[in-house]
Amino acid sequence: MAFIDYYKILGLAKNASEKDIKKAYRKLARKYHPDLNPNDKEAEKKFKEVNEAHAVLGNPENRKKYDEYGEHWQHAEEYEKARKQQQYQQSDFGGFDRRTQGDFSDFFESMFGGRSSRTQGRQYSFRGQDFHADLQLDLKDVYRTHKRIVTVNNKNIRITIPAGVVNGQIIKIKGYGGTGISGGPNGDLYIQFSIVNSTKFKRDKDNLYTSVDLDLYTAILGGTITVDTFDGKAKLTIQPETKNGTKVKLKGKGFPKYKKEGQFGDLYITYQLQLPTNLSEKEKQLFSELQKLR
């Protein structure tokens, strides 16, 4: 397996902090995202490389293995187990001389590329490496359960994203990590969601919040208005003499509750009173008369 310099892919030094890694990843993932570079094969290749680099360096455990074992990082645990097994076996024949251990790559090859007569017939199996990936979505994307294809380690994987997932949430896709060795089980895929909000609604858990402009005349006299909800519109009755900042609740018009089919939070609307401007002389006169009556 050819060595891939993940630090170089992200444009970072080996002493980069976790914050630096996340910042570089988000910048490059946005730059090369397929939605922003349609039909651009080179951008698609770069996007896959950036995701692969972040899957390794963005996970402290994976990064430690990568820094220590380089191109063999995915087999770090297998290497350690095999080395301990060899040490144990050689101790039965007078001890293990570290000077005879040889180069790391040679030893690794002897463990997994071929077996000596002393280990012939003994089969080692190891669980595959877990994969980690970030997936950036808009708030509108997680309002409904849907399927999406994600690319991890140059492999396209079709996953189901449940409605109502929250920013920073991690889900596990069992068996979609690295391939097991010698019949061992596959690793798992862990996906962390990064959710951005391009809507006018503020989300707090399952509830949504927004404000609606209310003209002075409707606020004073009452009436009906039509407001936007997250997935449509609703008609509201305005009580006479409604004050600025009044809040109303639309039950069940909030965000879907995670893995609770058909259940939603509430939508809270705050009225923002709008004063009339560019008054005509007649309007000013009427307000003046009203002022005298008060």
Secondary structure, DSSP 8 states (H G I E B T S, - for coil): -----HHHHHT--TT--HHHHHHHHHHHHHHH-TTTSTT-HHHHHHHHHHHHHHHHHTSHHHHHHHHHHGGGGGGHHHHHHHHHHHHHHHHTTT---GGGS--HHHHHHHHHT---TTTTT----B----EEEEEEEEGGGGSS-EEEEEEETTEEEEEEE-TT--TT-EEEETT-SS--BTT-----EEEEEEEE--SS-EEETTEEEEEEEEEHHHHHH-EEEEEEETTEEEEEEE-TT--TT-EEEETT-S-B-TT-TT-B--EEEEEEEE---S--HHHHHHHHHHHHH-
